Amino acid sequence: MAFGDALAVGAGSSASTDSMGYRAPLQRALRAAGIEYDMVGSMSTGNAVKFDVNHEGHANYRLDQFTANASRWLTKNPADVILLTAGMYDMVANYQLATAPQRFQTLLAAIRADAPDATILVSTLTDSTNTTYQSRITAYNAAIRTIVAEQEGVELVDLSEVLIPGQDYNGSVNPNDSGYIKIATAWGAALAQVLGVPSLSAAPLKIMPLGDSITYGVGSSNDNDGASYRGFLQRYLNAAGISYDMIGSVRTGVQSRIDTDNEGHSGWRIDQIIAQVPNWMKKTKPDVVLLYIGMNDVRLSYQLPTASVRLNNLIDLIRANAAPGVKIVVGTIYNSSDAALNKKIIPYNVDVRDVVANQAAAHGDVWLAEMENMFTPSVDMADTLHASAPGYAKMARVWASVLSGILPGAGSMANPPMTIMPLGSNVSLGTNSSSAIGSMGYRGVLYRMLSADHNVDMIGSAPSGAIGFADTGSESRSGYRVDQLTARVATYMNSPFGKPEHVLVYTGEVDVANNYQLATFGARYSALIDAIRANDPGADIAVATLIDTTNRTYAPRVAQVNQAIREVVAAQAAYGDVRLVDFTGALAPADIGTGLYPTNSGYTKMAPMWFEGFGAIEPSVPDSVAVSLSTDQIPASAACAGQSSAPAPVVATAVVLDQCGTPLSEVPVSFSTESDAQEEPITAVTDDDGSASAEVVTTADSPVTVSALIDGIPSAITEVSVFDEVCTG
């Protein structure tokens, strides 16, 4: 049980820790150690798809409020281990500081009374960058250390001086993601002793890509983030939930989208890498080294008879100077379009395999990444030495496959990325969208939503949009009619980027604008779907109707085209590979421009609707629950003066919205309170406006908690104080 205030909730955290503070990286560490666990508590916040989100974190609770509720929480959710951090709100609010140590001791006694067999880990408060707060925290932490030292069965986790100002804070008190990872590491070290395991580190896995211009990324393009195999590999790591830090003194690629650090040095031979490796390894201490080297030795015919000796020495140096237990993955060199070069690559790769086999037998920390003969040079190479984006994607797949077998919890990395091709005209291109959504219409929003939980590759030979916002791959062509797309489908589907698993078809708006042969639109649209299927058998084809239009001239044409699209989908149903995504009526007037193209808000609303066209793929759509309380039945003199404990009815209203701000109807919403006056939660269902209301009986000092159940997944719990909402407005 994560028990405490804002730190247990994860205030100040963001995407890198799934907005769960230390709880997400700590769970990664538990999984990596093979420890089965169950996080318990009455609160649930964070990514429920990836993690156990239960906890007993209550932001802005004072020590006495924790004590008042501890028995109820621990009775409902018994815990074997309790991670306790409390008192920060008392420090910030300057609340009865003289009695804070005594009140903490009372809280600790209450916990021990209700959980006598639990192991209790107590943390000091983290430091603050606010000097006033820090002076209070310093005195309080000194008292905490004394109290814990006098207790049996209670262990201290000292978080003072763990966070670095200017690096680990989100504000003056709350940590940011890097700070929470450090806090998780501190909890993990204490838990390792309790659980009797050698280590339990929540620190990110440090990975060093090491090599020459191929590691650097020469030959890269926007489609692979300008970053060799490294951008693609990070998609595998992200999808597997691996916490990592790419390290190295070189930075290449799109920094706003990936971790660009590496040790790729153009033109370098093995001996040149050897000269620098001790310094690099000692400075960064990588946990994993991805070594791809030798192309320049082969290209220059540089002392090839002793190349294997140099490679062996290089591996020894990495082991001697990197982090203890470093894992070294060595790649063979891919084949080239240059026949003369290939004749030298083949025997070099034989030597690489021998060196790796001998090192693995002797030390058990070296693995082979086999890359010879995996390229089609005309597709996968930018020149005779360097890979193109499709080639780098293949390299990433090999690295990921090897890592899936040697990194704990990384088994899913062996799975190939989900490939998606947006196919269409101006709307697919993102016409009328701005940089706020990457100037790529629905594609950027969709990619960000999908990539939260899936390894995604948007593919196509016409990338467009802001490469720092999302994957820009696409086959979207401005001004193309349906028949023009059909004529080029064979080229699109047989491009170097490979055949997509999913095709997102949005087209017809150009035909409407030009009033082009609308009587034959259905036949031409059917021919487009047939062409996609013929060139990419087995692809899942998501077909969209056009959005509504406010243009009176276009409106009847849009209706005609949309009816034809529905009829085509119905006629194609027997194939089992075509799905309809119906945008009719989905956008409000404010979401529609003056013609046929959405505004940013319209594109944002379109993105989650494509999920219906993916079939089995579930959306990762963060939801929000806005809650308000109102009542005429709590007299200020009774319930509000001094936060009286007299129970009274309160009307709670929740509004449930998806990521796009769209109200969600028919969503079950649970209203509960910790007051003894109402023991069971009340459930209400949202109306068309996304709102649901219920009357709960509670007290001014007992908050109302609200959670929505969206597609079977609980939303983040929202907690509202009656005293704050009703008594003070």
C-alpha positions in Angstrom: 0.0 0.0 0.0 1.3 3.4 -1.1 0.0 5.4 1.8 0.4 9.2 2.0 -0.2 12.6 0.5 0.6 14.0 -2.9 3.7 11.9 -3.2 1.7 8.7 -3.1 -0.7 10.1 -5.6 2.1 11.2 -8.0 1.5 14.9 -8.1 3.8 16.6 -10.6 4.4 13.4 -12.6 3.6 12.9 -16.3 3.9 10.5 -19.2 7.3 8.9 -18.3 5.8 7.6 -15.1 2.3 7.2 -16.5 1.2 10.0 -14.1 1.7 7.7 -11.2 4.7 9.1 -9.5 7.0 6.5 -8.0 4.3 3.8 -8.2 4.9 3.0 -11.9 8.7 2.7 -11.9 8.5 0.8 -8.6 6.2 -1.7 -10.2 8.5 -2.1 -13.1 11.3 -3.0 -10.7 9.1 -5.5 -8.9 8.2 -7.2 -12.2 11.9 -7.2 -13.3 12.7 -9.0 -10.1 10.0 -11.6 -10.7 8.0 -10.5 -7.6 4.2 -11.0 -7.6 2.4 -8.1 -5.9 -1.0 -6.5 -5.4 -1.1 -2.7 -4.9 -4.1 -2.0 -2.5 -6.0 1.0 -1.5 -9.3 2.8 -2.0 -7.9 5.2 -4.6 -7.1 4.5 -8.2 -5.1 6.8 -10.4 -2.8 6.2 -13.3 -2.6 3.9 -16.3 -4.8 0.9 -15.4 -3.9 -0.8 -18.7 -0.2 -1.1 -17.7 -0.1 -1.0 -13.9 -1.9 -1.7 -10.7 -3.2 1.7 -10.0 -4.6 1.2 -6.4 -3.2 3.3 -3.6 -4.1 5.2 -0.5 -2.7 8.6 -1.6 -4.7 11.7 -0.6 -3.3 15.0 -1.7 -3.6 17.9 0.8 -4.3 15.6 3.7 -2.9 16.6 7.1 -1.5 14.1 9.6 -4.6 14.2 11.7 -6.8 13.5 8.7 -4.8 10.4 7.9 -5.1 9.2 11.4 -8.9 9.7 11.4 -9.2 7.5 8.3 -6.4 4.9 8.7 -8.5 2.3 10.4 -11.2 2.3 7.7 -8.7 2.2 4.9 -6.6 -0.6 6.4 -9.6 -2.7 7.3 -11.0 -2.5 3.8 -7.6 -3.1 2.1 -5.2 -5.1 4.3 -1.6 -4.7 3.3 1.5 -6.7 4.0 3.8 -3.8 3.3 3.0 -0.1 3.8 5.0 2.7 2.2 4.2 5.7 4.4 5.0 9.3 3.6 2.9 12.0 5.4 3.3 15.5 6.7 4.2 17.6 3.6 0.8 19.3 3.6 1.2 20.3 7.3 4.6 21.9 6.4 3.2 23.8 3.4 0.1 24.9 5.2 2.1 25.8 8.3 -0.4 23.7 10.3 0.4 23.2 14.0 4.0 22.5 13.3 4.9 22.2 17.0 2.7 19.1 17.3 3.5 17.6 13.9 6.0 15.0 15.3 3.5 13.9 17.9 0.7 13.7 15.4 2.9 11.6 13.1 3.6 9.3 16.0 -0.1 9.0 16.6 -0.7 8.1 12.9 2.1 5.5 13.1 0.5 3.9 16.2 -2.9 3.9 14.4 -1.4 2.1 11.5 0.3 -0.5 13.6 -2.9 -1.1 15.6 -4.9 -1.9 12.4 -2.0 -3.7 10.5 0.0 -5.4 13.3 1.7 -7.8 11.0 2.5 -5.4 8.2 6.0 -4.1 7.5 6.0 -0.3 7.6 8.5 1.7 5.6 8.5 5.3 6.6 10.0 8.0 4.4 11.3 11.4 5.4 9.8 14.2 3.4 11.6 15.2 0.2 13.3 18.5 0.2 11.7 21.7 -1.1 13.2 24.5 -3.2 11.2 26.9 -1.1 13.4 28.0 1.7 10.5 28.6 4.1 9.1 25.1 3.5 12.6 23.6 3.7 13.3 24.9 7.2 10.1 23.3 8.4 10.8 20.1 6.6 14.3 19.8 8.0 13.0 20.0 11.6 10.2 17.6 10.9 12.5 15.1 9.2 14.8 15.1 12.2 11.9 14.2 14.4 10.8 11.4 12.0 14.2 9.8 12.2 14.1 9.8 15.9 10.6 8.3 16.0 11.4 5.5 13.5 14.6 4.6 15.3 12.6 3.9 18.4 10.1 1.6 16.7 10.4 -2.1 16.0 9.2 -3.4 12.7 9.4 0.0 11.1 12.2 1.0 8.6 13.3 4.4 7.5 13.7 5.4 3.9 15.5 8.7 3.8 14.4 10.9 0.9 16.1 14.1 2.0 18.8 15.2 -0.5 17.6 12.6 -3.0 16.2 15.3 -5.4 18.4 17.8 -7.3 17.1 21.3 -7.6 16.6 22.4 -11.2 16.5 18.8 -12.3 14.0 16.7 -10.3 11.2 19.2 -9.3 7.9 20.2 -10.8 7.4 23.3 -8.7 8.8 23.9 -5.2 7.5 20.7 -3.6 6.4 18.0 -6.0 8.9 15.9 -7.9 8.9 15.5 -11.7 9.3 12.2 -13.4 13.1 12.0 -12.9 12.6 12.8 -9.3 9.9 10.1 -8.9 12.2 7.5 -10.5 14.9 8.4 -7.8 12.2 8.1 -5.1 11.1 4.7 -6.5 14.7 3.6 -6.4 15.0 4.5 -2.7 11.7 2.6 -1.9 13.1 -0.3 -4.0 16.3 -0.5 -2.1 14.4 -0.7 1.2 11.9 -3.3 -0.2 14.8 -5.4 -1.5 15.9 -5.9 2.1 12.4 -6.6 3.4 11.8 -9.1 0.6 15.2 -10.7 0.7 16.1 -10.1 -2.9 19.5 -9.0 -4.1 18.3 -5.7 -5.7 15.2 -3.9 -6.7 16.2 -0.9 -8.7 13.7 1.5 -10.3 16.4 3.3 -12.2 16.0 3.3 -16.0 17.9 0.8 -18.0 20.9 2.6 -19.5 21.4 1.6 -23.1 24.4 2.6 -25.2 24.2 2.3 -29.0 27.9 2.0 -30.0 29.4 2.0 -33.4 30.1 4.0 -36.6 28.0 6.0 -39.0 25.3 3.3 -39.1 24.7 3.8 -35.3 24.9 7.6 -35.9 22.2 7.3 -38.5 23.6 8.3 -41.9 20.9 7.4 -44.5 18.1 8.1 -42.1 15.0 10.1 -42.9 11.9 11.6 -41.2 10.3 8.2 -41.1 12.9 6.8 -38.6 13.2 10.1 -36.7 16.6 10.7 -38.4 18.1 8.3 -35.9 19.3 5.0 -37.4 17.7 2.0 -35.8 17.5 3.9 -32.5 14.1 5.6 -33.0 12.5 2.4 -34.1 14.0 0.4 -31.2 12.6 2.9 -28.7 9.1 2.2 -30.0 9.6 -1.5 -29.0 11.0 -0.4 -25.6 8.1 2.0 -25.0 5.5 -0.6 -26.1 7.0 -3.2 -23.7 6.9 -0.7 -20.8 10.7 -0.7 -20.4 12.0 2.3 -18.5 15.3 3.3 -20.3 17.8 6.0 -20.9 19.8 6.1 -24.1 23.3 7.2 -23.3 26.3 8.5 -25.2 28.2 11.7 -26.0 26.6 12.1 -29.5 23.1 13.3 -30.2 21.4 12.6 -33.5 17.7 12.5 -34.4 14.6 14.3 -33.5 15.1 15.3 -29.9 11.5 16.3 -29.3 10.4 12.7 -30.2 13.1 10.3 -29.1 16.1 10.0 -26.8 18.9 10.9 -29.2 22.0 10.0 -27.2 24.4 7.5 -28.7 28.0 6.7 -29.4 27.9 6.5 -33.2 31.0 7.9 -34.9 31.1 8.2 -38.6 34.1 6.6 -40.3 35.5 5.0 -37.2 37.2 1.6 -37.1 37.3 -0.8 -34.3 40.7 0.4 -33.0 39.4 4.0 -32.9 36.4 2.9 -30.8 38.8 0.9 -28.5 40.8 4.1 -27.7 37.7 5.8 -26.3 35.7 3.0 -24.8 37.2 3.0 -21.3 36.4 6.7 -20.8 32.9 6.4 -22.3 32.1 3.3 -20.1 33.5 4.7 -16.9 31.6 8.0 -17.4 28.1 6.5 -18.2 28.2 2.9 -16.9 25.7 1.4 -19.4 23.6 -1.6 -18.5 23.3 -2.7 -22.1 25.7 -2.0 -25.1 24.5 -2.5 -28.6 27.7 -2.9 -30.6 27.6 -2.6 -34.4 31.1 -2.1 -35.7 33.5 -3.2 -38.4 32.0 -1.8 -41.6 34.9 0.7 -41.9 37.5 -1.9 -41.2 36.0 -4.0 -44.0 35.5 -1.1 -46.4 39.1 0.1 -46.0 40.5 -3.5 -45.8 42.1 -2.4 -42.5 44.2 -5.2 -41.0 41.3 -7.7 -41.6 43.3 -10.7 -40.4 43.4 -9.3 -36.9 39.9 -7.7 -36.9 38.6 -10.5 -34.7 41.3 -9.9 -32.1 40.5 -6.2 -32.0 36.7 -7.0 -31.6 37.5 -9.4 -28.8 39.6 -6.8 -27.0 36.8 -4.2 -27.5 34.3 -6.5 -25.8 36.7 -7.1 -22.9 37.2 -3.4 -22.4 33.4 -2.8 -22.4 32.9 -5.4 -19.7 35.8 -4.1 -17.6 34.6 -0.5 -17.5 30.8 -0.6 -17.9 28.3 -1.3 -15.1 28.6 -4.7 -13.4 26.6 -7.3 -15.2 26.5 -5.3 -18.4 24.8 -7.0 -21.3 26.7 -6.8 -24.6 24.8 -7.4 -27.9 27.0 -7.6 -31.0 25.6 -7.3 -34.5 26.9 -9.0 -37.6 27.2 -6.6 -40.6 24.3 -6.5 -43.1 25.0 -7.4 -46.7 25.7 -4.6 -49.2 24.7 -3.9 -52.8 28.4 -3.7 -53.6 29.5 -7.3 -54.5 33.2 -6.6 -53.8 32.3 -5.3 -50.4 30.1 -8.3 -49.7 33.1 -10.7 -50.3 34.9 -9.0 -47.4 31.7 -8.8 -45.2 31.0 -12.5 -45.2 34.4 -13.7 -43.7 34.3 -10.8 -41.2 30.9 -11.9 -40.0 32.2 -15.5 -39.5 34.8 -14.0 -37.2 32.1 -12.0 -35.4 30.1 -15.1 -34.7 33.2 -16.9 -33.4 34.2 -14.1 -31.1 30.6 -13.8 -29.7 30.3 -17.6 -29.2 33.6 -17.7 -27.3 32.8 -14.6 -25.2 29.3 -16.0 -24.4 30.8 -19.3 -23.3 33.4 -17.7 -21.1 31.4 -14.9 -19.6 27.7 -15.4 -20.3 27.1 -11.7 -21.0 27.5 -11.4 -24.8 24.7 -12.1 -27.4 24.7 -12.1 -31.2 22.3 -10.0 -33.3 22.3 -11.7 -36.7 21.9 -9.2 -39.5 23.6 -10.7 -42.5 21.4 -11.4 -45.5 18.3 -9.6 -44.0 18.4 -6.7 -46.5 17.0 -6.2 -50.0 19.7 -3.7 -51.0 17.5 -1.8 -53.5 14.9 -1.2 -50.7 16.8 -1.3 -47.5 19.9 0.7 -48.3 20.5 4.4 -48.9 23.9 3.7 -50.5 26.4 0.8 -50.5 27.2 1.3 -46.8 24.2 2.8 -45.0 20.7 1.6 -44.4 17.6 3.5 -45.4 14.6 3.9 -43.0 13.2 0.5 -44.0 16.6 -1.1 -43.4 17.0 0.6 -40.0 13.5 -0.7 -39.1 14.7 -4.2 -39.8 17.8 -3.6 -37.7 15.6 -2.4 -34.8 13.5 -5.6 -35.1 16.6 -7.8 -34.7 17.9 -5.8 -31.7 14.5 -6.0 -30.1 14.2 -9.7 -30.7 17.5 -10.3 -28.9 16.7 -7.9 -26.0 13.3 -9.6 -25.6 15.1 -12.7 -24.5 17.6 -11.2 -22.1 15.8 -8.3 -20.4 13.2 -9.1 -17.7 9.7 -8.2 -18.7 10.7 -7.5 -22.3 9.2 -10.5 -24.0 6.7 -8.4 -25.9 9.6 -6.7 -27.7 9.8 -9.6 -30.0 6.5 -8.6 -31.5 6.7 -6.6 -34.7 5.3 -3.0 -34.8 1.7 -2.4 -35.9 1.9 -0.8 -39.3 -0.7 1.7 -40.3 -1.1 3.5 -43.7 -3.3 6.6 -43.8 -4.6 6.7 -47.4 -6.5 9.5 -48.9 -6.6 13.1 -50.0 -6.7 16.5 -48.3 -8.3 15.4 -45.0 -5.8 12.6 -44.6 -3.1 15.1 -45.3 -4.4 17.4 -42.6 -5.5 20.4 -44.6 -6.7 23.2 -42.3 -4.9 21.8 -39.2 -2.2 23.7 -37.4 1.0 23.0 -35.6 -1.0 22.5 -32.4 -1.7 19.0 -33.7 1.4 18.6 -35.8 -0.1 20.1 -39.0 -1.1 16.5 -39.9 -4.8 16.4 -39.1 -6.1 13.3 -37.2 -2.9 11.4 -37.9 -0.7 12.9 -35.2 -3.4 12.7 -32.5 -4.1 9.1 -33.5 -0.5 8.1 -33.4 0.0 9.6 -29.9 -3.0 7.8 -28.6 -2.0 4.4 -30.1 1.7 4.7 -29.2 0.9 5.0 -25.6 0.3 1.3 -25.4 1.3 -0.1 -28.8 4.5 -0.3 -31.0 3.2 1.7 -33.9 4.7 2.5 -37.3 2.8 4.9 -39.6 4.0 4.1 -43.1 3.9 5.7 -46.5 6.0 7.3 -49.2 4.6 10.8 -48.6 5.4 11.8 -45.0 3.9 15.1 -44.0 3.6 17.1 -40.8 5.8 18.1 -37.9 8.3 15.3 -37.3 8.7 16.3 -33.7 5.0 15.7 -33.0 4.3 12.2 -34.3 5.3 9.6 -36.9 4.6 11.4 -40.2 4.3 8.4 -42.6 1.4 8.6 -44.9 0.0 8.1 -48.4 -2.1 11.3 -48.4 -2.2 13.3 -51.6 -3.6 16.8 -51.9 -6.2 17.2 -54.6 -6.5 13.5 -55.5 -9.8 12.0 -56.5 -10.8 8.5 -55.7 -9.8 7.2 -59.2 -6.4 8.8 -58.9 -5.7 7.1 -55.7 -6.9 3.8 -57.2 -4.4 4.1 -60.0 -1.5 4.4 -57.6 -2.5 1.9 -54.9 -0.3 -0.8 -56.3 2.7 1.5 -56.0 1.8 2.6 -52.5 1.2 -1.0 -51.2 4.4 -2.3 -52.7 6.7 0.5 -51.5 9.9 0.0 -49.5 8.0 0.6 -46.3 6.1 -2.7 -46.7 2.5 -3.7 -46.7 0.5 -2.2 -43.9 -1.6 -4.2 -41.5 -4.2 -1.4 -41.3 -5.2 1.0 -44.0 -7.2 4.1 -43.0 -9.2 5.3 -46.0 -10.6 8.8 -46.1 -11.3 10.1 -49.6 -14.0 11.6 -51.7 -13.8 15.2 -50.5 -12.0 16.3 -53.8 -14.7 14.5 -55.8 -17.3 16.5 -53.9 -15.6 19.8 -54.3 -15.2 19.3 -58.0 -18.7 17.6 -58.4 -16.7 14.9 -60.3 -18.8 12.1 -61.7 -20.7 11.6 -58.4 -23.1 9.2 -60.2 -20.3 6.7 -60.5 -18.7 7.4 -57.1 -19.8 4.1 -55.6 -18.3 2.1 -58.4 -15.0 4.0 -58.3 -14.8 3.7 -54.5 -15.4 0.0 -54.7 -12.6 -0.3 -57.2 -10.3 1.5 -54.7 -11.1 -1.0 -52.0 -10.6 -3.9 -54.4 -7.2 -2.5 -55.4 -6.1 -2.3 -51.8 -7.2 -5.9 -51.1 -5.5 -7.2 -54.3 -2.2 -5.6 -53.4 -2.3 -6.1 -49.6 -4.3 -9.3 -48.9 -5.2 -9.6 -45.2 -5.0 -5.9 -44.4 -7.6 -4.5 -42.1 -9.3 -1.7 -44.1 -11.0 1.1 -42.1 -13.3 3.1 -44.4 -14.6 6.5 -43.3 -17.5 8.5 -44.4 -16.9 12.2 -45.0 -17.5 14.7 -42.2 -20.6 17.0 -42.4 -20.2 20.3 -44.1 -21.7 23.7 -43.4 -21.5 24.6 -47.1 -25.0 24.3 -48.7 -23.6 23.5 -52.1 -21.5 20.6 -50.8 -24.0 19.2 -48.3 -26.2 17.2 -50.7 -23.1 15.9 -52.4 -21.6 14.8 -49.1 -24.8 13.0 -48.3 -24.8 11.3 -51.7 -21.1 10.2 -51.4 -21.6 9.0 -47.8 -24.5 6.8 -48.8 -22.4 5.3 -51.6 -19.6 4.6 -49.1 -22.0 2.8 -46.7 -23.3 0.7 -49.6 -19.8 -0.2 -50.7 -18.9 -1.3 -47.2 -22.1 -3.4 -46.9 -21.4 -5.0 -50.3 -17.8 -5.8 -49.3 -18.8 -7.2 -45.9 -18.4 -10.8 -47.2 -14.7 -10.3 -47.4 -14.5 -9.7 -43.6 -11.7 -7.1 -43.9 -13.6 -3.8 -44.3 -15.0 -1.7 -41.4 -16.9 1.5 -41.5 -16.0 4.5 -39.4 -19.0 6.8 -39.7 -18.1 10.5 -39.1 -21.7 11.7 -40.0 -22.9 13.8 -37.1 -19.7 13.3 -35.1 -18.5 16.9 -35.3 -20.1 20.0 -34.0 -20.3 23.1 -36.2 -17.3 24.6 -34.4 -15.3 21.5 -35.4 -16.0 22.0 -39.1 -14.3 24.6 -41.3 -16.1 26.6 -44.0 -15.8 23.8 -46.5 -14.9 20.1 -46.3 -12.0 20.2 -43.9 -12.1 20.0 -40.1 -10.6 22.4 -37.6 -8.0 21.2 -35.1 -10.9 20.3 -32.7 -12.6 18.3 -35.4 -9.5 16.4 -36.3 -8.9 15.7 -32.6 -12.4 14.2 -32.3 -11.9 12.1 -35.4 -8.8 10.4 -34.1 -10.4 8.1 -31.4 -13.2 7.2 -33.8 -10.7 5.4 -36.0 -10.4 2.8 -33.2 -13.6 1.3 -34.3 -12.0 0.6 -37.6 -9.2 -1.3 -35.9 -11.4 -4.0 -34.5 -9.6 -5.7 -31.6 -7.4 -2.7 -30.8 -8.6 -0.8 -27.8 -8.1 2.9 -27.4 -5.8 4.4 -24.8 -8.0 7.5 -24.3 -7.4 9.3 -21.0 -10.6 10.5 -19.5 -11.4 13.3 -17.1 -14.1 13.5 -14.5 -15.1 17.0 -13.4 -17.0 17.0 -10.1 -19.0 19.6 -8.3 -21.0 19.5 -5.1 -24.0 21.5 -4.1 -26.5 21.5 -1.2 -29.0 23.7 0.6 -29.2 21.3 3.5 -25.9 21.9 5.3 -26.2 24.9 7.5 -22.9 26.8 7.7 -23.2 26.9 11.5 -23.5 23.2 11.8 -21.3 21.5 9.2 -19.0 24.2 8.0 -17.9 26.0 11.1 -14.7 24.2 12.1 -15.5 21.3 9.7 -18.2 19.7 11.8 -18.6 15.9 11.6 -22.4 16.1 11.5 -23.6 14.1 8.5 -25.8 15.7 5.9 -26.9 15.1 2.3 -24.8 16.5 -0.6 -25.7 16.5 -4.3 -22.6 15.5 -6.3 -22.6 16.0 -10.1 -19.9 14.5 -12.3 -19.2 15.3 -15.9 -17.3 12.6 -17.8 -15.3 13.6 -20.9 -12.9 11.8 -23.1 -9.4 13.1 -24.2 -11.0 15.2 -26.8 -13.4 16.9 -24.4 -16.4 15.0 -25.8 -19.1 14.1 -23.2 -19.5 10.3 -22.7 -23.0 9.0 -22.2 -24.1 5.8 -20.5 -21.0 5.6 -18.4 -21.4 4.2 -14.9 -20.2 6.6 -12.2 -19.6 5.6 -8.6 -20.1 8.1 -5.8 -18.7 7.2 -2.4 -17.7 8.8 0.8 -15.6 7.8 3.8 -18.3 9.0 6.2 -19.9 6.3 8.3 -23.2 7.8 7.4 -23.1 6.1 4.0 -21.2 2.8 3.8 -22.0 1.8 0.2 -21.2 3.7 -3.0 -24.0 5.0 -5.2 -23.9 4.4 -8.9 -25.4 6.7 -11.5 -25.2 6.6 -15.3 -24.2 9.6 -17.4 -26.7 11.3 -19.7 -26.1 12.5 -23.3 -24.3 15.6 -21.8 -21.9 13.3 -19.9 -23.3 14.3 -16.5 -24.5 12.1 -13.7 -25.7 13.1 -10.2 -26.3 11.4 -6.9 -27.1 12.4 -3.4 -24.6 11.2 -0.8 -24.7 11.6 2.9 -21.3 12.8 4.2 -19.6 15.3 6.5 -17.7 18.4 5.8 -14.4 16.8 6.7 -15.0 13.6 4.7 -14.4 13.9 1.0 -16.6 12.5 -1.8 -14.7 10.3 -4.2 -16.0 9.8 -7.8 -14.8 7.2 -10.4 -16.2 6.4 -13.8 -16.1 3.0 -15.5 -15.2 3.5 -19.1 -15.1 0.5 -21.4 -14.6 -1.6 -18.3 -11.6 0.3 -17.1 -11.9 2.6 -14.0 -11.0 6.2 -14.6 -8.8 8.2 -12.4 -10.6 8.9 -9.1 -11.5 12.4 -8.4 -11.7 13.5 -4.8 -13.8 16.6 -3.8 -13.8 18.2 -0.3 -17.3 19.2 0.9 -15.7 21.9 3.1 -13.9 23.4 0.1 -16.8 23.2 -2.3 -19.8 23.9 -0.2 -18.6 25.7 2.9 -16.1 28.1 1.2 -17.4 27.9 -2.4 
